[in-house]
Amino acid sequence: MLFKNGKMKNISKSQVLTLKDEVAYQDGMVVSKTLVQNDAVSVTLFSFDKGEEISTHESSGDAFVTCLDGVGKITVDGIEYILKEGESIVMPAKHPHAVFGEERFKMLLVVVF
């Protein structure tokens, strides 16, 4: 599917989906699948192999994370939070944060700029 004018891409439309099945685990890797990327919002699916991470960084938008599978560790302002399937957290804009695969871990990330 094409990405044009901020529309959804890389995902089927008009059908029921299980988001955790839309991104695969890969040994020793963080895998991402971008669904939307524009000036207002970014929507990305991620899978983390156990022990893989996105190191500490900041974003210019609020980042809403929902755990789709497994167990992840989210660090915001140096405080660690454990996220399990069905749980969510907001990583506030311009605050240092990181994501770590405590176990294999899949998440949906929505960043609102």
C-alpha positions as CSV (number, residue, x, y, z in Angstrom):
1,M,0.0,0.0,0.0
2,L,1.2,3.5,-0.7
3,F,1.8,6.2,1.8
4,K,0.4,9.5,0.6
5,N,-1.0,12.5,2.3
6,G,-0.7,10.9,5.8
7,K,-2.9,7.9,5.0
8,M,-2.4,4.5,6.5
9,K,0.2,2.2,4.9
10,N,1.5,-1.3,5.4
11,I,-1.7,-2.7,6.8
12,S,-4.9,-4.2,5.4
13,K,-8.0,-2.1,5.4
14,S,-11.7,-3.0,5.9
15,Q,-10.9,-6.2,7.7
16,V,-10.5,-7.3,11.4
17,L,-6.8,-7.4,12.4
18,T,-4.9,-8.7,15.4
19,L,-2.2,-6.0,15.7
20,K,0.4,-8.3,17.4
21,D,0.3,-10.5,14.3
22,E,1.2,-7.6,12.0
23,V,4.9,-7.4,13.1
24,A,7.1,-10.5,13.6
25,Y,9.8,-11.2,16.1
26,Q,13.3,-11.6,14.8
27,D,16.2,-13.0,16.9
28,G,18.5,-10.3,18.3
29,M,16.5,-7.4,16.7
30,V,14.0,-4.6,17.2
31,V,11.6,-4.7,14.2
32,S,9.4,-1.8,13.3
33,K,6.5,-1.4,10.9
34,T,5.3,2.2,10.2
35,L,1.6,2.6,9.7
36,V,1.4,6.4,9.6
37,Q,4.0,9.1,9.6
38,N,3.3,12.8,9.1
39,D,3.6,16.2,10.9
40,A,0.8,15.5,13.3
41,V,1.0,11.8,14.2
42,S,3.2,8.7,13.9
43,V,1.8,5.2,14.3
44,T,4.3,2.3,14.4
45,L,4.2,-1.3,15.5
46,F,7.4,-2.7,17.1
47,S,8.7,-6.1,18.2
48,F,11.7,-6.5,20.5
49,D,13.6,-9.7,21.0
50,K,14.4,-10.3,24.7
51,G,17.2,-8.0,25.8
52,E,16.9,-5.6,22.8
53,E,16.2,-1.9,23.3
54,I,15.7,1.6,22.0
55,S,18.1,3.6,24.1
56,T,17.3,6.8,25.9
57,H,16.1,9.6,23.7
58,E,13.5,12.4,23.7
59,S,10.6,13.0,21.3
60,S,8.9,16.3,20.3
61,G,5.5,14.6,20.8
62,D,3.7,12.7,23.5
63,A,4.3,9.0,22.9
64,F,1.5,6.6,23.8
65,V,2.6,2.9,24.1
66,T,0.3,-0.1,24.3
67,C,1.8,-3.5,25.0
68,L,0.4,-6.1,22.5
69,D,2.4,-9.1,23.6
70,G,5.1,-10.1,26.1
71,V,6.7,-7.9,28.7
72,G,8.5,-4.6,28.1
73,K,10.3,-2.2,30.4
74,I,9.6,1.5,29.7
75,T,11.9,4.1,31.4
76,V,10.7,7.7,31.7
77,D,12.8,10.3,33.5
78,G,14.9,7.5,35.0
79,I,11.8,5.7,36.4
80,E,11.2,2.1,35.2
81,Y,7.7,0.8,34.4
82,I,6.9,-2.8,33.5
83,L,4.3,-3.1,30.7
84,K,2.4,-6.3,30.1
85,E,-0.2,-7.2,27.4
86,G,-3.1,-4.8,27.3
87,E,-1.3,-2.1,29.4
88,S,-0.4,1.3,28.2
89,I,1.7,4.3,29.3
90,V,2.3,7.8,27.9
91,M,5.9,8.9,27.6
92,P,5.6,12.8,27.7
93,A,7.1,15.0,25.0
94,K,10.6,16.3,25.7
95,H,11.2,13.8,28.6
96,P,14.0,11.2,28.3
97,H,12.6,7.7,27.8
98,A,13.8,4.3,26.6
99,V,12.1,0.9,25.7
100,F,13.6,-2.5,26.6
101,G,12.4,-6.0,25.9
102,E,12.3,-7.5,29.3
103,E,10.9,-10.6,27.5
104,R,10.0,-10.7,23.9
105,F,7.7,-7.7,23.5
106,K,5.4,-6.2,20.9
107,M,4.0,-2.7,21.2
108,L,1.9,-0.1,19.3
109,L,3.4,3.4,19.5
110,V,1.3,6.4,18.7
111,V,3.2,9.7,18.8
112,V,1.1,12.9,18.7
113,F,3.1,16.0,17.7
